[in-house]
Amino acid sequence: MRPDILVSDVNGGAILAVEVKARRGVDSKWAQHLRRNLSAHGAFVAPEYFMVVTTDEAFLVDVATEHCP
C-alpha cells in the first residue's frame, strides 16, 4: 500500500506521507492511531512527517515524537 500523496525533497527523499479520509468528527489522537496502525501493519513506512486530511480537518504528525499539534 502506498500513501495517497507522497511529498519528496529536492533529492527525491520522502519527507511527508499524506492519507486522505472521508471522515468527520475525528481528533488528533485518531490521526496518531491511524499512523501507528499503518506503520505496524507494514502498509508503508512513514517518512519524517505524516498527515491525515479528513473532510473537515487536517492533522500533521511528527513521526519521531508522535506529536500532533
Beta strands, then each sheet from edge to edge (+ up, - down):
strand 1: 5-8
strand 2: 14-20
strand 3: 49-53
strand 4: 58-62
sheet 1: 1+ 2- 3- 4+
end
